[in-house]
Amino acid sequence: MALPPPDDTLRNHLHDQARTAATRLRQEAVEDFWRGADAAWQRVAQGSQALALRSAARLRARLTRHTLLRAAAQTAPSITPPEGF
């Protein structure tokens, strides 16, 4: 027992509903994509910033240690070997 084909008005209405639903879903998918891409970019940017801050802190510590060692070397008495050594 086959159903009679829908009339043109009903078929056009269903087609319009399907087109509207497809457009909405496509827009949601695009928005979700860009939201995810933006979140990924934020994570990369935060990771890069953290890496740059860590590198700057390490450089600062190395420069401080270098400065202290140079100051200590300049103020330390010079050691001369004994005669005949």
Gaussian input, Z-matrix of N, CA and C with variables (Angstrom, degrees):
# hf/3-21g

backbone

0 1
 N
 C     1     B1
 C     2     B2     1     A1
 N     3     B3     2     A2     1     D1
 C     4     B4     3     A3     2     D2
 C     5     B5     4     A4     3     D3
 N     6     B6     5     A5     4     D4
 C     7     B7     6     A6     5     D5
 C     8     B8     7     A7     6     D6
 N     9     B9     8     A8     7     D7
 C    10    B10     9     A9     8     D8
 C    11    B11    10    A10     9     D9
 N    12    B12    11    A11    10    D10
 C    13    B13    12    A12    11    D11
 C    14    B14    13    A13    12    D12
 N    15    B15    14    A14    13    D13
 C    16    B16    15    A15    14    D14
 C    17    B17    16    A16    15    D15
 N    18    B18    17    A17    16    D16
 C    19    B19    18    A18    17    D17
 C    20    B20    19    A19    18    D18
 N    21    B21    20    A20    19    D19
 C    22    B22    21    A21    20    D20
 C    23    B23    22    A22    21    D21
 N    24    B24    23    A23    22    D22
 C    25    B25    24    A24    23    D23
 C    26    B26    25    A25    24    D24
 N    27    B27    26    A26    25    D25
 C    28    B28    27    A27    26    D26
 C    29    B29    28    A28    27    D27
 N    30    B30    29    A29    28    D28
 C    31    B31    30    A30    29    D29
 C    32    B32    31    A31    30    D30
 N    33    B33    32    A32    31    D31
 C    34    B34    33    A33    32    D32
 C    35    B35    34    A34    33    D33
 N    36    B36    35    A35    34    D34
 C    37    B37    36    A36    35    D35
 C    38    B38    37    A37    36    D36
 N    39    B39    38    A38    37    D37
 C    40    B40    39    A39    38    D38
 C    41    B41    40    A40    39    D39
 N    42    B42    41    A41    40    D40
 C    43    B43    42    A42    41    D41
 C    44    B44    43    A43    42    D42
 N    45    B45    44    A44    43    D43
 C    46    B46    45    A45    44    D44
 C    47    B47    46    A46    45    D45
 N    48    B48    47    A47    46    D46
 C    49    B49    48    A48    47    D47
 C    50    B50    49    A49    48    D48
 N    51    B51    50    A50    49    D49
 C    52    B52    51    A51    50    D50
 C    53    B53    52    A52    51    D51
 N    54    B54    53    A53    52    D52
 C    55    B55    54    A54    53    D53
 C    56    B56    55    A55    54    D54
 N    57    B57    56    A56    55    D55
 C    58    B58    57    A57    56    D56
 C    59    B59    58    A58    57    D57
 N    60    B60    59    A59    58    D58
 C    61    B61    60    A60    59    D59
 C    62    B62    61    A61    60    D60
 N    63    B63    62    A62    61    D61
 C    64    B64    63    A63    62    D62
 C    65    B65    64    A64    63    D63
 N    66    B66    65    A65    64    D64
 C    67    B67    66    A66    65    D65
 C    68    B68    67    A67    66    D66
 N    69    B69    68    A68    67    D67
 C    70    B70    69    A69    68    D68
 C    71    B71    70    A70    69    D69
 N    72    B72    71    A71    70    D70
 C    73    B73    72    A72    71    D71
 C    74    B74    73    A73    72    D72
 N    75    B75    74    A74    73    D73
 C    76    B76    75    A75    74    D74
 C    77    B77    76    A76    75    D75
 N    78    B78    77    A77    76    D76
 C    79    B79    78    A78    77    D77
 C    80    B80    79    A79    78    D78
 N    81    B81    80    A80    79    D79
 C    82    B82    81    A81    80    D80
 C    83    B83    82    A82    81    D81
 N    84    B84    83    A83    82    D82
 C    85    B85    84    A84    83    D83
 C    86    B86    85    A85    84    D84
 N    87    B87    86    A86    85    D85
 C    88    B88    87    A87    86    D86
 C    89    B89    88    A88    87    D87
 N    90    B90    89    A89    88    D88
 C    91    B91    90    A90    89    D89
 C    92    B92    91    A91    90    D90
 N    93    B93    92    A92    91    D91
 C    94    B94    93    A93    92    D92
 C    95    B95    94    A94    93    D93
 N    96    B96    95    A95    94    D94
 C    97    B97    96    A96    95    D95
 C    98    B98    97    A97    96    D96
 N    99    B99    98    A98    97    D97
 C   100   B100    99    A99    98    D98
 C   101   B101   100   A100    99    D99
 N   102   B102   101   A101   100   D100
 C   103   B103   102   A102   101   D101
 C   104   B104   103   A103   102   D102
 N   105   B105   104   A104   103   D103
 C   106   B106   105   A105   104   D104
 C   107   B107   106   A106   105   D105
 N   108   B108   107   A107   106   D106
 C   109   B109   108   A108   107   D107
 C   110   B110   109   A109   108   D108
 N   111   B111   110   A110   109   D109
 C   112   B112   111   A111   110   D110
 C   113   B113   112   A112   111   D111
 N   114   B114   113   A113   112   D112
 C   115   B115   114   A114   113   D113
 C   116   B116   115   A115   114   D114
 N   117   B117   116   A116   115   D115
 C   118   B118   117   A117   116   D116
 C   119   B119   118   A118   117   D117
 N   120   B120   119   A119   118   D118
 C   121   B121   120   A120   119   D119
 C   122   B122   121   A121   120   D120
 N   123   B123   122   A122   121   D121
 C   124   B124   123   A123   122   D122
 C   125   B125   124   A124   123   D123
 N   126   B126   125   A125   124   D124
 C   127   B127   126   A126   125   D125
 C   128   B128   127   A127   126   D126
 N   129   B129   128   A128   127   D127
 C   130   B130   129   A129   128   D128
 C   131   B131   130   A130   129   D129
 N   132   B132   131   A131   130   D130
 C   133   B133   132   A132   131   D131
 C   134   B134   133   A133   132   D132
 N   135   B135   134   A134   133   D133
 C   136   B136   135   A135   134   D134
 C   137   B137   136   A136   135   D135
 N   138   B138   137   A137   136   D136
 C   139   B139   138   A138   137   D137
 C   140   B140   139   A139   138   D138
 N   141   B141   140   A140   139   D139
 C   142   B142   141   A141   140   D140
 C   143   B143   142   A142   141   D141
 N   144   B144   143   A143   142   D142
 C   145   B145   144   A144   143   D143
 C   146   B146   145   A145   144   D144
 N   147   B147   146   A146   145   D145
 C   148   B148   147   A147   146   D146
 C   149   B149   148   A148   147   D147
 N   150   B150   149   A149   148   D148
 C   151   B151   150   A150   149   D149
 C   152   B152   151   A151   150   D150
 N   153   B153   152   A152   151   D151
 C   154   B154   153   A153   152   D152
 C   155   B155   154   A154   153   D153
 N   156   B156   155   A155   154   D154
 C   157   B157   156   A156   155   D155
 C   158   B158   157   A157   156   D156
 N   159   B159   158   A158   157   D157
 C   160   B160   159   A159   158   D158
 C   161   B161   160   A160   159   D159
 N   162   B162   161   A161   160   D160
 C   163   B163   162   A162   161   D161
 C   164   B164   163   A163   162   D162
 N   165   B165   164   A164   163   D163
 C   166   B166   165   A165   164   D164
 C   167   B167   166   A166   165   D165
 N   168   B168   167   A167   166   D166
 C   169   B169   168   A168   167   D167
 C   170   B170   169   A169   168   D168
 N   171   B171   170   A170   169   D169
 C   172   B172   171   A171   170   D170
 C   173   B173   172   A172   171   D171
 N   174   B174   173   A173   172   D172
 C   175   B175   174   A174   173   D173
 C   176   B176   175   A175   174   D174
 N   177   B177   176   A176   175   D175
 C   178   B178   177   A177   176   D176
 C   179   B179   178   A178   177   D177
 N   180   B180   179   A179   178   D178
 C   181   B181   180   A180   179   D179
 C   182   B182   181   A181   180   D180
 N   183   B183   182   A182   181   D181
 C   184   B184   183   A183   182   D182
 C   185   B185   184   A184   183   D183
 N   186   B186   185   A185   184   D184
 C   187   B187   186   A186   185   D185
 C   188   B188   187   A187   186   D186
 N   189   B189   188   A188   187   D187
 C   190   B190   189   A189   188   D188
 C   191   B191   190   A190   189   D189
 N   192   B192   191   A191   190   D190
 C   193   B193   192   A192   191   D191
 C   194   B194   193   A193   192   D192
 N   195   B195   194   A194   193   D193
 C   196   B196   195   A195   194   D194
 C   197   B197   196   A196   195   D195
 N   198   B198   197   A197   196   D196
 C   199   B199   198   A198   197   D197
 C   200   B200   199   A199   198   D198
 N   201   B201   200   A200   199   D199
 C   202   B202   201   A201   200   D200
 C   203   B203   202   A202   201   D201
 N   204   B204   203   A203   202   D202
 C   205   B205   204   A204   203   D203
 C   206   B206   205   A205   204   D204
 N   207   B207   206   A206   205   D205
 C   208   B208   207   A207   206   D206
 C   209   B209   208   A208   207   D207
 N   210   B210   209   A209   208   D208
 C   211   B211   210   A210   209   D209
 C   212   B212   211   A211   210   D210
 N   213   B213   212   A212   211   D211
 C   214   B214   213   A213   212   D212
 C   215   B215   214   A214   213   D213
 N   216   B216   215   A215   214   D214
 C   217   B217   216   A216   215   D215
 C   218   B218   217   A217   216   D216
 N   219   B219   218   A218   217   D217
 C   220   B220   219   A219   218   D218
 C   221   B221   220   A220   219   D219
 N   222   B222   221   A221   220   D220
 C   223   B223   222   A222   221   D221
 C   224   B224   223   A223   222   D222
 N   225   B225   224   A224   223   D223
 C   226   B226   225   A225   224   D224
 C   227   B227   226   A226   225   D225
 N   228   B228   227   A227   226   D226
 C   229   B229   228   A228   227   D227
 C   230   B230   229   A229   228   D228
 N   231   B231   230   A230   229   D229
 C   232   B232   231   A231   230   D230
 C   233   B233   232   A232   231   D231
 N   234   B234   233   A233   232   D232
 C   235   B235   234   A234   233   D233
 C   236   B236   235   A235   234   D234
 N   237   B237   236   A236   235   D235
 C   238   B238   237   A237   236   D236
 C   239   B239   238   A238   237   D237
 N   240   B240   239   A239   238   D238
 C   241   B241   240   A240   239   D239
 C   242   B242   241   A241   240   D240
 N   243   B243   242   A242   241   D241
 C   244   B244   243   A243   242   D242
 C   245   B245   244   A244   243   D243
 N   246   B246   245   A245   244   D244
 C   247   B247   246   A246   245   D245
 C   248   B248   247   A247   246   D246
 N   249   B249   248   A248   247   D247
 C   250   B250   249   A249   248   D248
 C   251   B251   250   A250   249   D249
 N   252   B252   251   A251   250   D250
 C   253   B253   252   A252   251   D251
 C   254   B254   253   A253   252   D252

   B1=1.4364
   B2=1.5298
   B3=1.2886
   B4=1.4613
   B5=1.5174
   B6=1.3099
   B7=1.4671
   B8=1.5157
   B9=1.2871
   B10=1.4642
   B11=1.5273
   B12=1.2994
   B13=1.4713
   B14=1.5238
   B15=1.3406
   B16=1.4697
   B17=1.5210
   B18=1.2950
   B19=1.4585
   B20=1.5260
   B21=1.2892
   B22=1.4643
   B23=1.5278
   B24=1.3286
   B25=1.4638
   B26=1.5188
   B27=1.3310
   B28=1.4633
   B29=1.5227
   B30=1.3184
   B31=1.4628
   B32=1.5210
   B33=1.3221
   B34=1.4670
   B35=1.5238
   B36=1.3146
   B37=1.4659
   B38=1.5324
   B39=1.3332
   B40=1.4631
   B41=1.5265
   B42=1.3069
   B43=1.4672
   B44=1.5295
   B45=1.3098
   B46=1.4679
   B47=1.5223
   B48=1.3278
   B49=1.4696
   B50=1.5226
   B51=1.3257
   B52=1.4585
   B53=1.5251
   B54=1.3312
   B55=1.4653
   B56=1.5323
   B57=1.3292
   B58=1.4691
   B59=1.5232
   B60=1.3340
   B61=1.4634
   B62=1.5234
   B63=1.3304
   B64=1.4631
   B65=1.5268
   B66=1.3146
   B67=1.4653
   B68=1.5231
   B69=1.3291
   B70=1.4714
   B71=1.5273
   B72=1.3259
   B73=1.4564
   B74=1.5328
   B75=1.3284
   B76=1.4641
   B77=1.5202
   B78=1.3286
   B79=1.4655
   B80=1.5214
   B81=1.3378
   B82=1.4653
   B83=1.5205
   B84=1.3273
   B85=1.4620
   B86=1.5283
   B87=1.3282
   B88=1.4614
   B89=1.5261
   B90=1.3256
   B91=1.4643
   B92=1.5199
   B93=1.3239
   B94=1.4637
   B95=1.5222
   B96=1.3345
   B97=1.4596
   B98=1.5193
   B99=1.3377
   B100=1.4563
   B101=1.5181
   B102=1.3202
   B103=1.4575
   B104=1.5213
   B105=1.3343
   B106=1.4620
   B107=1.5171
   B108=1.3304
   B109=1.4611
   B110=1.5259
   B111=1.3143
   B112=1.4613
   B113=1.5286
   B114=1.3255
   B115=1.4670
   B116=1.5198
   B117=1.3357
   B118=1.4639
   B119=1.5325
   B120=1.3136
   B121=1.4646
   B122=1.5309
   B123=1.3283
   B124=1.4656
   B125=1.5305
   B126=1.3491
   B127=1.4585
   B128=1.5249
   B129=1.3186
   B130=1.4673
   B131=1.5219
   B132=1.3213
   B133=1.4643
   B134=1.5282
   B135=1.3286
   B136=1.4624
   B137=1.5146
   B138=1.3346
   B139=1.4598
   B140=1.5119
   B141=1.3301
   B142=1.4594
   B143=1.5209
   B144=1.3150
   B145=1.4637
   B146=1.5209
   B147=1.3127
   B148=1.4629
   B149=1.5196
   B150=1.3257
   B151=1.4589
   B152=1.5223
   B153=1.3273
   B154=1.4650
   B155=1.5283
   B156=1.3264
   B157=1.4689
   B158=1.5240
   B159=1.3245
   B160=1.4638
   B161=1.5260
   B162=1.3235
   B163=1.4660
   B164=1.5259
   B165=1.3250
   B166=1.4660
   B167=1.5245
   B168=1.3188
   B169=1.4730
   B170=1.5259
   B171=1.3222
   B172=1.4641
   B173=1.5199
   B174=1.3374
   B175=1.4610
   B176=1.5229
   B177=1.3237
   B178=1.4668
   B179=1.5290
   B180=1.3364
   B181=1.4634
   B182=1.5306
   B183=1.3295
   B184=1.4662
   B185=1.5186
   B186=1.3400
   B187=1.4632
   B188=1.5231
   B189=1.3226
   B190=1.4672
   B191=1.5185
   B192=1.3332
   B193=1.4664
   B194=1.5364
   B195=1.3051
   B196=1.4614
   B197=1.5305
   B198=1.3262
   B199=1.4621
   B200=1.5236
   B201=1.3328
   B202=1.4680
   B203=1.5261
   B204=1.3171
   B205=1.4648
   B206=1.5176
   B207=1.3185
   B208=1.4741
   B209=1.5217
   B210=1.3395
   B211=1.4676
   B212=1.5256
   B213=1.3234
   B214=1.4578
   B215=1.5223
   B216=1.3071
   B217=1.4627
   B218=1.5238
   B219=1.3177
   B220=1.4713
   B221=1.5124
   B222=1.3288
   B223=1.4663
   B224=1.5218
   B225=1.3166
   B226=1.4716
   B227=1.5239
   B228=1.3290
   B229=1.4738
   B230=1.5279
   B231=1.2988
   B232=1.4535
   B233=1.5236
   B234=1.2792
   B235=1.4553
   B236=1.5256
   B237=1.3199
   B238=1.4641
   B239=1.5201
   B240=1.3108
   B241=1.4763
   B242=1.5287
   B243=1.3014
   B244=1.4691
   B245=1.5383
   B246=1.3136
   B247=1.4742
   B248=1.5117
   B249=1.2644
   B250=1.4467
   B251=1.5161
   B252=1.1955
   B253=1.4534
   B254=1.4766
   A1=108.82
   A2=117.76
   A3=123.48
   A4=109.79
   A5=113.67
   A6=118.90
   A7=109.22
   A8=115.98
   A9=117.85
   A10=109.54
   A11=118.64
   A12=120.00
   A13=110.14
   A14=116.76
   A15=118.89
   A16=110.23
   A17=114.64
   A18=117.76
   A19=109.80
   A20=117.16
   A21=121.84
   A22=112.50
   A23=117.13
   A24=120.17
   A25=110.90
   A26=117.38
   A27=120.90
   A28=110.48
   A29=117.08
   A30=120.54
   A31=110.54
   A32=118.00
   A33=121.29
   A34=111.07
   A35=116.93
   A36=121.24
   A37=110.07
   A38=116.84
   A39=120.26
   A40=111.36
   A41=115.70
   A42=120.25
   A43=110.32
   A44=117.55
   A45=121.42
   A46=111.36
   A47=117.20
   A48=119.99
   A49=110.67
   A50=116.85
   A51=120.49
   A52=111.16
   A53=117.05
   A54=121.05
   A55=110.37
   A56=117.32
   A57=121.37
   A58=110.92
   A59=116.56
   A60=120.34
   A61=110.93
   A62=117.65
   A63=121.35
   A64=110.95
   A65=117.00
   A66=120.73
   A67=110.89
   A68=116.18
   A69=120.48
   A70=110.67
   A71=117.37
   A72=120.93
   A73=111.30
   A74=116.35
   A75=120.13
   A76=110.53
   A77=117.21
   A78=120.74
   A79=111.09
   A80=116.71
   A81=120.11
   A82=110.75
   A83=117.12
   A84=120.86
   A85=110.77
   A86=116.35
   A87=119.81
   A88=109.95
   A89=117.34
   A90=120.44
   A91=110.86
   A92=117.68
   A93=120.96
   A94=110.80
   A95=116.57
   A96=119.84
   A97=110.81
   A98=116.83
   A99=119.51
   A100=112.10
   A101=117.34
   A102=120.24
   A103=109.93
   A104=116.88
   A105=121.14
   A106=111.90
   A107=116.99
   A108=120.32
   A109=110.63
   A110=116.60
   A111=120.56
   A112=110.73
   A113=117.12
   A114=120.28
   A115=110.79
   A116=117.14
   A117=120.37
   A118=110.27
   A119=117.14
   A120=120.92
   A121=110.76
   A122=116.50
   A123=120.35
   A124=110.51
   A125=116.57
   A126=119.69
   A127=111.43
   A128=116.93
   A129=120.49
   A130=109.58
   A131=116.50
   A132=120.46
   A133=110.70
   A134=117.34
   A135=120.01
   A136=110.65
   A137=117.19
   A138=120.50
   A139=111.31
   A140=117.26
   A141=121.51
   A142=110.84
   A143=115.46
   A144=119.21
   A145=110.14
   A146=117.38
   A147=120.42
   A148=110.55
   A149=117.47
   A150=121.47
   A151=110.81
   A152=117.16
   A153=120.47
   A154=110.92
   A155=117.61
   A156=120.49
   A157=110.93
   A158=116.81
   A159=120.60
   A160=110.14
   A161=117.56
   A162=121.04
   A163=110.87
   A164=116.38
   A165=119.98
   A166=110.93
   A167=117.39
   A168=120.74
   A169=110.61
   A170=117.41
   A171=120.24
   A172=111.33
   A173=117.03
   A174=120.50
   A175=110.62
   A176=116.60
   A177=120.57
   A178=110.47
   A179=117.51
   A180=121.14
   A181=110.69
   A182=116.95
   A183=119.32
   A184=111.55
   A185=117.27
   A186=120.28
   A187=111.51
   A188=116.25
   A189=120.28
   A190=110.20
   A191=116.76
   A192=120.88
   A193=110.27
   A194=117.82
   A195=121.83
   A196=110.93
   A197=116.35
   A198=120.93
   A199=111.05
   A200=116.28
   A201=119.47
   A202=111.46
   A203=117.77
   A204=120.55
   A205=111.60
   A206=117.33
   A207=120.05
   A208=111.31
   A209=115.84
   A210=119.20
   A211=110.05
   A212=116.79
   A213=120.31
   A214=110.79
   A215=118.40
   A216=121.83
   A217=111.19
   A218=117.63
   A219=120.27
   A220=112.02
   A221=118.32
   A222=120.28
   A223=111.93
   A224=118.62
   A225=121.01
   A226=108.67
   A227=116.09
   A228=118.37
   A229=108.95
   A230=113.69
   A231=117.23
   A232=108.19
   A233=116.56
   A234=121.99
   A235=107.21
   A236=113.77
   A237=118.49
   A238=108.29
   A239=115.11
   A240=117.12
   A241=110.24
   A242=116.61
   A243=118.91
   A244=110.69
   A245=113.72
   A246=120.44
   A247=109.37
   A248=115.32
   A249=121.12
   A250=113.37
   A251=117.38
   A252=120.97
   A253=111.18
   D1=108.51
   D2=-178.39
   D3=-91.44
   D4=144.50
   D5=176.31
   D6=-79.56
   D7=147.41
   D8=177.38
   D9=-69.96
   D10=146.26
   D11=-179.64
   D12=-63.37
   D13=144.58
   D14=179.82
   D15=-65.94
   D16=152.38
   D17=179.03
   D18=-71.03
   D19=166.18
   D20=-174.25
   D21=-60.85
   D22=-38.05
   D23=-178.73
   D24=-64.26
   D25=-45.56
   D26=179.49
   D27=-65.81
   D28=-42.71
   D29=179.83
   D30=-62.25
   D31=-43.59
   D32=178.15
   D33=-63.81
   D34=-39.34
   D35=178.50
   D36=-63.36
   D37=-45.75
   D38=178.63
   D39=-63.49
   D40=-38.85
   D41=178.05
   D42=-63.38
   D43=-43.68
   D44=178.03
   D45=-63.42
   D46=-40.73
   D47=177.56
   D48=-62.99
   D49=-43.26
   D50=179.36
   D51=-63.67
   D52=-41.40
   D53=178.83
   D54=-63.97
   D55=-42.32
   D56=178.90
   D57=-63.77
   D58=-43.84
   D59=178.94
   D60=-64.13
   D61=-40.65
   D62=179.33
   D63=-64.63
   D64=-40.61
   D65=178.32
   D66=-63.73
   D67=-44.26
   D68=179.06
   D69=-62.13
   D70=-46.00
   D71=-179.71
   D72=-63.65
   D73=-38.67
   D74=178.27
   D75=-64.04
   D76=-43.38
   D77=178.70
   D78=-63.18
   D79=-41.39
   D80=177.93
   D81=-63.58
   D82=-40.54
   D83=-179.97
   D84=-64.27
   D85=-42.05
   D86=179.10
   D87=-65.60
   D88=-43.33
   D89=178.61
   D90=-62.95
   D91=-41.92
   D92=177.65
   D93=-62.85
   D94=-41.43
   D95=178.91
   D96=-59.44
   D97=-49.91
   D98=-177.45
   D99=-68.94
   D100=-32.97
   D101=175.69
   D102=-63.04
   D103=-44.71
   D104=178.05
   D105=-65.72
   D106=-41.05
   D107=178.55
   D108=-63.96
   D109=-40.33
   D110=178.52
   D111=-64.91
   D112=-41.73
   D113=178.23
   D114=-63.65
   D115=-40.95
   D116=178.13
   D117=-64.22
   D118=-41.93
   D119=178.57
   D120=-62.71
   D121=-40.28
   D122=178.13
   D123=-61.10
   D124=-43.96
   D125=179.23
   D126=-62.89
   D127=-41.26
   D128=178.77
   D129=-64.30
   D130=-44.60
   D131=-179.20
   D132=-63.13
   D133=-41.82
   D134=179.08
   D135=-66.33
   D136=-39.57
   D137=177.78
   D138=-64.04
   D139=-40.88
   D140=178.10
   D141=-65.33
   D142=-40.70
   D143=179.58
   D144=-65.66
   D145=-42.50
   D146=178.59
   D147=-62.96
   D148=-40.68
   D149=178.45
   D150=-64.01
   D151=-42.10
   D152=178.87
   D153=-65.14
   D154=-41.12
   D155=178.07
   D156=-64.23
   D157=-41.41
   D158=178.96
   D159=-64.37
   D160=-43.12
   D161=178.98
   D162=-62.89
   D163=-41.16
   D164=179.03
   D165=-64.70
   D166=-40.24
   D167=178.72
   D168=-65.70
   D169=-40.49
   D170=178.55
   D171=-65.75
   D172=-41.23
   D173=177.86
   D174=-63.51
   D175=-43.01
   D176=178.63
   D177=-60.14
   D178=-42.99
   D179=179.65
   D180=-65.12
   D181=-40.88
   D182=178.97
   D183=-65.23
   D184=-41.86
   D185=178.85
   D186=-65.01
   D187=-39.99
   D188=177.90
   D189=-63.03
   D190=-46.96
   D191=179.60
   D192=-62.08
   D193=-41.33
   D194=178.87
   D195=-62.95
   D196=-44.43
   D197=179.23
   D198=-62.17
   D199=-43.05
   D200=179.80
   D201=-65.63
   D202=-40.30
   D203=178.78
   D204=-66.03
   D205=-39.30
   D206=177.42
   D207=-66.00
   D208=-40.76
   D209=179.29
   D210=-65.60
   D211=-39.95
   D212=179.24
   D213=-66.97
   D214=-37.64
   D215=179.90
   D216=-68.18
   D217=-34.09
   D218=-179.59
   D219=-75.57
   D220=-30.00
   D221=-177.62
   D222=-93.04
   D223=-12.64
   D224=-179.29
   D225=-72.97
   D226=142.10
   D227=177.71
   D228=-66.78
   D229=145.24
   D230=179.90
   D231=-77.80
   D232=139.64
   D233=-178.74
   D234=-102.32
   D235=122.54
   D236=177.34
   D237=-108.96
   D238=138.06
   D239=179.89
   D240=-68.55
   D241=151.63
   D242=178.45
   D243=-66.24
   D244=162.63
   D245=-179.30
   D246=-60.97
   D247=136.61
   D248=176.21
   D249=85.02
   D250=9.35
   D251=-178.93
   D252=-95.21

